[in-house]
Amino acid sequence: METPYIRIEDSGEVIPLRNEVTTVGRGLGVNVRLDDPSVSRLHAEIVRRGPYYYVADLGLSRNGTRVNGRPVARRVLEDGDVLTFGTARCRVEGLPVEALAADAELRRSATPELTRRELDVLISLCRPALSDDAFVTPATAKEIAGDLVVTEAAVKQHLLRLYAKFRIPEGANRRTRLANEVITLGLVRPLAEHGSGQVQHAHGVAQQPLLEGVQRPAEGRQAGHQVRDR
């Protein structure tokens, strides 16, 4: 088969990847249907951007998406990568190998791989900054703790790891710099069609009903949504 495709391990079924977006899930309307209770109805997307393909978890399942055994939010794919949606395993094949090389590694390294809880912290951190009001402050560690029903100490530990992953140096306005970096990379974006203060994200369990999964990578920082510290 000349077209890049995904192979479902249990059944051996081979499904060509679409030119733009291939949806994966348990629902009847998806392109790659996985009859597995651990898979959500709309679980993930495989998106083509030029010669690149990347998988994006939509955050609508408690079981997440993995590439070669590692949990991911969004990751550029290489030929032969094993994708696990919940517990359903698939393999992507036929990707253009020569086109990936160094530039793909730059794209891969731009967005660090995050745990589900780290993504929840980022969503809560950025939620105030994605309201209709420009130049509002990101959430404090105390506010994030209340949002996620965890201790403030746990949130601070997550933030320290996130600063390291996103290479946010020590200094003033560190939370603000982290929030702006996350918004710039498109990991958390405004969900305009649902009104102010609501966000969409690339990965993670939707702990609140207003959160939805990102279906396209962001093109950069949204105008009017830059944040500042208190």
GIDA-V911831 format. One record per residue. N is the residue number from 1. RES is the residue in one letter. PSI is psi as a letter, one per 30 degrees, with the letter a starting at -180 (none if undefined). D_CENTER is the distance of its C-alpha to the mean C-alpha in Angstrom with 2 decimals. Layout:
BEGIN
n = {N | N}
res = {RES | RES}
psi = {PSI | PSI}
d_center = {D_CENTER | D_CENTER}
END
This chain:
BEGIN
n = {1 | 2 | 3 | 4 | 5 | 6 | 7 | 8 | 9 | 10 | 11 | 12 | 13 | 14 | 15 | 16 | 17 | 18 | 19 | 20 | 21 | 22 | 23 | 24 | 25 | 26 | 27 | 28 | 29 | 30 | 31 | 32 | 33 | 34 | 35 | 36 | 37 | 38 | 39 | 40 | 41 | 42 | 43 | 44 | 45 | 46 | 47 | 48 | 49 | 50 | 51 | 52 | 53 | 54 | 55 | 56 | 57 | 58 | 59 | 60 | 61 | 62 | 63 | 64 | 65 | 66 | 67 | 68 | 69 | 70 | 71 | 72 | 73 | 74 | 75 | 76 | 77 | 78 | 79 | 80 | 81 | 82 | 83 | 84 | 85 | 86 | 87 | 88 | 89 | 90 | 91 | 92 | 93 | 94 | 95 | 96 | 97 | 98 | 99 | 100 | 101 | 102 | 103 | 104 | 105 | 106 | 107 | 108 | 109 | 110 | 111 | 112 | 113 | 114 | 115 | 116 | 117 | 118 | 119 | 120 | 121 | 122 | 123 | 124 | 125 | 126 | 127 | 128 | 129 | 130 | 131 | 132 | 133 | 134 | 135 | 136 | 137 | 138 | 139 | 140 | 141 | 142 | 143 | 144 | 145 | 146 | 147 | 148 | 149 | 150 | 151 | 152 | 153 | 154 | 155 | 156 | 157 | 158 | 159 | 160 | 161 | 162 | 163 | 164 | 165 | 166 | 167 | 168 | 169 | 170 | 171 | 172 | 173 | 174 | 175 | 176 | 177 | 178 | 179 | 180 | 181 | 182 | 183 | 184 | 185 | 186 | 187 | 188 | 189 | 190 | 191 | 192 | 193 | 194 | 195 | 196 | 197 | 198 | 199 | 200 | 201 | 202 | 203 | 204 | 205 | 206 | 207 | 208 | 209 | 210 | 211 | 212 | 213 | 214 | 215 | 216 | 217 | 218 | 219 | 220 | 221 | 222 | 223 | 224 | 225 | 226 | 227 | 228 | 229 | 230}
res = {M | E | T | P | Y | I | R | I | E | D | S | G | E | V | I | P | L | R | N | E | V | T | T | V | G | R | G | L | G | V | N | V | R | L | D | D | P | S | V | S | R | L | H | A | E | I | V | R | R | G | P | Y | Y | Y | V | A | D | L | G | L | S | R | N | G | T | R | V | N | G | R | P | V | A | R | R | V | L | E | D | G | D | V | L | T | F | G | T | A | R | C | R | V | E | G | L | P | V | E | A | L | A | A | D | A | E | L | R | R | S | A | T | P | E | L | T | R | R | E | L | D | V | L | I | S | L | C | R | P | A | L | S | D | D | A | F | V | T | P | A | T | A | K | E | I | A | G | D | L | V | V | T | E | A | A | V | K | Q | H | L | L | R | L | Y | A | K | F | R | I | P | E | G | A | N | R | R | T | R | L | A | N | E | V | I | T | L | G | L | V | R | P | L | A | E | H | G | S | G | Q | V | Q | H | A | H | G | V | A | Q | Q | P | L | L | E | G | V | Q | R | P | A | E | G | R | Q | A | G | H | Q | V | R | D | R}
psi = {k | e | k | k | l | k | k | k | e | e | f | g | k | k | k | k | k | l | e | d | k | j | k | k | a | f | l | f | g | l | e | j | k | j | i | k | f | f | k | l | e | j | e | l | k | j | k | k | j | b | f | k | k | l | k | j | k | f | g | g | k | f | f | a | k | k | j | h | f | k | k | l | e | k | k | k | l | l | k | f | k | k | k | j | j | c | g | k | k | l | k | k | l | g | k | j | e | f | f | d | b | e | e | e | e | e | e | e | f | e | j | l | k | l | l | e | e | e | e | e | e | e | e | e | e | f | e | e | f | g | a | f | k | l | h | l | l | l | k | l | e | e | e | e | e | e | e | f | h | l | l | e | e | e | e | e | e | e | e | e | e | e | e | e | e | g | h | j | l | l | a | l | h | e | e | e | e | e | e | e | e | e | e | e | f | g | f | k | l | k | i | e | f | g | l | l | f | k | l | k | l | f | l | l | k | j | f | k | f | f | k | l | k | k | f | k | k | l | g | a | k | k | k | g | g | k | l | l | l | none}
d_center = {29.59 | 28.87 | 25.62 | 22.43 | 21.89 | 20.26 | 22.73 | 22.53 | 24.23 | 26.10 | 27.73 | 27.66 | 26.71 | 25.54 | 23.49 | 23.17 | 19.88 | 20.21 | 20.67 | 17.68 | 15.33 | 15.92 | 14.77 | 14.84 | 16.05 | 19.31 | 20.39 | 23.28 | 21.71 | 18.99 | 19.80 | 19.27 | 20.68 | 20.47 | 23.20 | 21.82 | 21.66 | 18.63 | 16.58 | 15.63 | 17.25 | 14.17 | 11.76 | 9.73 | 10.58 | 12.10 | 12.55 | 15.52 | 16.02 | 19.59 | 20.27 | 16.67 | 14.51 | 10.86 | 9.02 | 5.80 | 5.69 | 6.84 | 7.41 | 11.05 | 12.44 | 13.71 | 13.74 | 10.24 | 9.86 | 11.64 | 12.92 | 16.50 | 16.26 | 13.43 | 10.34 | 7.13 | 3.35 | 4.80 | 8.52 | 11.81 | 14.17 | 17.80 | 20.69 | 21.25 | 17.85 | 17.77 | 14.86 | 15.07 | 13.88 | 15.37 | 18.61 | 19.07 | 19.21 | 19.14 | 19.84 | 19.00 | 22.16 | 23.96 | 21.44 | 23.39 | 23.87 | 25.82 | 23.40 | 20.66 | 22.50 | 22.09 | 19.97 | 17.20 | 17.43 | 17.17 | 13.94 | 12.64 | 13.92 | 12.71 | 9.28 | 10.22 | 9.04 | 8.60 | 10.24 | 9.57 | 12.26 | 11.13 | 8.04 | 10.81 | 13.02 | 11.01 | 10.80 | 14.48 | 15.38 | 14.35 | 15.62 | 19.20 | 18.36 | 16.87 | 20.15 | 22.74 | 24.65 | 24.27 | 24.39 | 23.65 | 22.75 | 19.56 | 20.04 | 22.27 | 21.79 | 24.26 | 22.46 | 19.12 | 21.27 | 22.88 | 19.74 | 18.33 | 21.90 | 21.96 | 24.35 | 24.19 | 24.88 | 21.80 | 19.63 | 21.53 | 20.88 | 17.09 | 17.52 | 19.76 | 17.32 | 14.62 | 17.45 | 18.24 | 14.83 | 14.51 | 18.29 | 19.39 | 23.16 | 25.38 | 27.20 | 27.32 | 24.44 | 21.91 | 19.65 | 19.95 | 19.13 | 15.94 | 14.94 | 15.96 | 14.10 | 10.71 | 11.76 | 13.12 | 10.10 | 8.41 | 5.67 | 8.18 | 10.79 | 14.05 | 14.61 | 18.07 | 19.43 | 19.46 | 21.21 | 20.97 | 18.86 | 16.20 | 12.53 | 9.57 | 6.00 | 2.60 | 3.60 | 7.20 | 10.62 | 11.91 | 14.80 | 16.39 | 17.24 | 16.17 | 12.38 | 10.79 | 7.70 | 7.07 | 9.28 | 10.01 | 9.06 | 11.08 | 14.56 | 15.07 | 16.11 | 17.29 | 21.06 | 22.48 | 19.39 | 20.19 | 20.82 | 23.66 | 24.69 | 27.44}
END
